[in-house]
Amino acid sequence: SHRSADLDPDAIAARAAAKASRSRQPRRFEPGSYTVVLEPAAVADLLTDTAWLSFGALPVQEGRSFLSGKLGQRVLGENITLRDDPYHPLHRGIPFDAEGMPTKPVTIVERGVARSPVYDRETAAREGKESTGHGLPCPNPFGPITSHLVLEGGSGGVEDLVAGVNRGLLVTRVWYTNVVDPVTATLTGMTRDGLFAIENGRIAGPVLNFRFNQSVVRMLNEVEAMSGVERVGGVVCPGLRIR
């Protein structure tokens, strides 16, 4: 939050201490494919990397994005709506970009259907369009980039997502994420700050951290349920339960 009155330091500290205590003596899980519950912090990290790869007009125009040639087509699950919106109540961003253009809300994916990337002045001119106000300072080899991502969510908390898992993993956060394949938004990285086994809808103990290789496109086609949203860094998103 941007307001200290919204924060509960005692609750935050208690949650962190409980996760640290619960993480003692982790067991080993075999490498494989698991149903996972991603807490919002993990979702935000994966979406931030995907935004650089996929949501700007430059990679779309150059054929490097999973949106390339697919605007108007279904690319993600029907329960996925992704926007860039500086006016979302949980965001407090700057409503203009480095080129001085006003930042407009942009629906990138609506109920799984690709709608539009974000534009700066150069990429917009290539298509005879107006900038959406997502330009970076020049010189800029990256093209426009989202700055106020919003993944629409559901209701309830992460514990409700865990309750729906027979056997799987709860992922607190990820880090060291790097690109394997930009076109499919496939990332590799590590889990951190708490990885737990889920058995019969309950946390069943800590697990040794995993390296993962995962297409975010495939991931967002396999979302079973979502929690309510919260803001993590520059992303507003829910927790996700993913097959």
C-alpha positions in Angstrom: 0.0 0.0 0.0 0.9 3.6 -0.3 -0.6 4.4 3.0 1.0 3.3 6.3 -2.4 3.0 7.9 -3.2 0.1 5.6 -0.2 -1.9 6.8 -0.1 -4.3 9.8 3.6 -4.7 10.7 2.8 -7.3 13.4 0.8 -9.5 11.0 3.5 -9.2 8.3 6.3 -10.2 10.8 4.2 -13.0 12.2 3.6 -14.4 8.7 7.2 -14.2 7.8 8.4 -15.9 11.0 5.8 -18.6 10.6 7.0 -19.4 7.1 10.6 -19.4 8.2 9.8 -21.8 11.1 7.6 -24.0 8.9 10.4 -24.3 6.3 12.8 -26.3 8.6 13.9 -29.7 7.5 12.4 -29.7 4.0 11.9 -32.9 2.2 12.8 -33.7 -1.4 10.2 -33.9 -4.1 11.0 -35.6 -7.4 11.2 -33.3 -10.4 8.0 -33.4 -12.5 4.8 -31.6 -13.3 2.8 -30.5 -10.3 -0.4 -28.7 -9.6 0.7 -25.4 -8.0 -0.7 -22.6 -6.0 1.2 -19.4 -6.7 1.0 -16.6 -4.1 0.5 -13.1 -5.7 4.2 -12.3 -5.3 5.2 -15.2 -7.5 2.5 -14.3 -10.1 3.7 -10.7 -10.2 7.3 -11.8 -10.9 6.3 -14.0 -13.8 4.0 -11.4 -15.2 6.6 -8.7 -15.1 9.1 -10.8 -17.1 6.3 -11.7 -19.6 5.4 -8.0 -20.0 8.9 -7.2 -21.2 8.8 -10.1 -23.7 5.3 -9.9 -25.0 3.0 -6.9 -24.1 4.8 -4.1 -26.0 4.1 -3.3 -29.6 7.8 -3.7 -30.7 8.0 -7.5 -30.0 4.5 -7.9 -31.5 5.6 -6.1 -34.7 8.8 -8.1 -34.9 7.2 -11.5 -34.3 8.8 -12.1 -31.0 5.6 -12.1 -28.9 2.9 -14.7 -28.3 0.5 -12.0 -29.4 2.2 -11.6 -32.8 -0.4 -12.3 -35.6 -3.0 -13.4 -33.0 -4.9 -10.2 -32.2 -8.6 -11.1 -32.0 -7.8 -14.7 -31.3 -7.9 -16.7 -28.1 -4.4 -17.1 -26.7 -5.0 -17.6 -22.9 -7.7 -19.2 -20.8 -11.1 -17.7 -20.9 -10.8 -16.7 -17.2 -7.8 -14.4 -18.0 -8.2 -10.7 -18.4 -5.0 -8.6 -18.4 -4.9 -4.8 -18.5 -2.5 -2.0 -18.1 -4.4 0.6 -16.1 -2.7 3.6 -14.3 -6.1 4.5 -12.8 -6.8 1.2 -11.0 -7.4 2.0 -7.3 -4.5 -0.1 -6.1 -2.0 1.6 -8.5 -0.5 5.0 -7.8 1.6 5.4 -11.0 2.4 8.4 -13.1 -0.2 9.0 -15.8 2.2 9.9 -18.5 5.3 8.4 -20.1 8.9 9.4 -20.8 7.8 10.9 -24.1 5.3 13.1 -22.4 2.3 11.3 -23.7 -0.7 10.5 -21.4 -0.8 6.9 -20.3 -4.1 5.3 -21.4 -5.7 2.1 -20.0 -5.1 -0.7 -22.4 -6.8 -4.1 -22.4 -4.1 -6.6 -23.5 -6.1 -9.8 -23.2 -9.8 -10.0 -22.6 -11.3 -13.3 -21.4 -8.4 -15.0 -23.1 -8.6 -13.1 -26.4 -5.7 -11.0 -27.5 -6.8 -7.4 -27.9 -3.8 -4.9 -28.1 -0.2 -4.4 -27.0 0.9 -1.0 -25.6 2.5 1.6 -27.8 5.0 4.4 -27.8 5.2 7.1 -30.5 7.5 5.1 -32.8 5.6 1.8 -32.8 2.3 3.6 -33.0 3.5 5.6 -36.1 4.3 2.3 -37.9 0.7 1.3 -37.7 -0.9 4.7 -38.1 -2.1 4.7 -34.5 -1.7 7.0 -31.5 0.7 6.2 -28.6 -0.9 4.7 -25.5 1.7 6.5 -23.4 4.0 3.6 -22.6 7.3 5.0 -24.0 10.6 4.7 -22.2 13.4 7.3 -22.3 15.3 7.5 -25.6 17.5 6.0 -26.9 15.3 2.9 -26.3 15.9 -0.5 -27.9 13.2 -2.2 -25.9 10.1 -0.4 -27.3 7.1 0.4 -25.1 6.5 -1.4 -21.9 3.6 -1.8 -19.5 3.8 0.1 -16.2 0.6 -0.6 -14.3 -0.3 -4.3 -15.0 -3.6 -5.7 -13.7 -4.6 -9.3 -13.8 -8.2 -9.6 -12.8 -8.8 -12.0 -10.0 -11.5 -13.8 -8.1 -12.3 -13.8 -4.4 -11.1 -15.4 -1.2 -7.5 -16.0 -0.2 -4.6 -18.3 -1.0 -5.8 -20.7 1.7 -9.0 -21.2 -0.4 -6.8 -22.1 -3.4 -4.8 -24.6 -1.3 -8.0 -26.3 -0.2 -8.8 -27.3 -3.7 -5.5 -29.2 -4.3 -5.2 -33.0 -3.7 -1.4 -33.1 -4.2 0.7 -30.2 -5.2 3.0 -27.3 -4.2 2.5 -23.9 -2.7 5.0 -21.4 -4.1 5.6 -18.2 -2.1 7.9 -16.4 -4.5 10.3 -17.0 -7.4 13.6 -15.4 -8.4 16.5 -15.6 -10.8 14.0 -15.8 -13.6 15.5 -15.8 -17.1 14.2 -16.3 -20.6 14.3 -19.7 -22.3 12.0 -18.9 -25.3 10.5 -15.4 -25.8 7.8 -16.5 -28.3 6.2 -18.9 -25.8 7.2 -16.7 -22.8 9.0 -19.7 -21.4 11.0 -18.8 -18.2 13.4 -20.6 -16.0 13.9 -19.7 -12.4 14.0 -20.8 -8.7 11.4 -20.9 -5.9 12.2 -19.1 -2.7 11.0 -17.9 0.7 8.8 -20.9 1.3 7.9 -23.9 -0.8 5.4 -26.3 0.7 3.8 -29.6 -0.2 0.0 -29.6 -0.4 -1.8 -32.9 0.4 -5.6 -33.3 0.6 -6.1 -29.6 0.7 -3.7 -28.8 3.5 -0.1 -27.7 3.9 1.9 -30.9 4.6 5.4 -29.6 5.2 8.3 -27.9 3.5 9.9 -29.0 0.3 13.4 -28.3 -1.1 13.4 -25.5 -3.6 13.0 -26.3 -7.3 14.3 -24.9 -10.5 11.4 -24.6 -12.9 10.9 -24.2 -16.7 7.5 -22.9 -17.5 5.7 -21.2 -20.4 3.7 -18.4 -18.9 1.4 -18.7 -21.9 0.7 -22.4 -21.1 0.4 -21.5 -17.4 -2.3 -18.9 -18.1 -4.2 -21.4 -20.1 -4.4 -23.8 -17.1 -5.6 -21.6 -14.3 -8.3 -23.3 -12.2 -9.0 -20.7 -9.6 -7.9 -17.2 -8.4 -7.9 -15.4 -5.1 -8.7 -11.7 -4.6 -6.1 -9.3 -6.0 -3.4 -7.3 -4.2 -0.6 -5.0 -5.4 2.9 -6.5 -5.5 5.4 -3.9 -6.7 4.1 -2.6 -10.0 1.5 -5.4 -10.6 -2.0 -5.9 -9.3 -2.8 -9.6 -9.4 -4.4 -12.5 -7.5 -2.9 -15.8 -6.3 -3.5 -18.6 -8.8 -4.2 -22.4 -8.7 -2.7 -23.9 -11.8 -2.9 -27.5 -13.1 
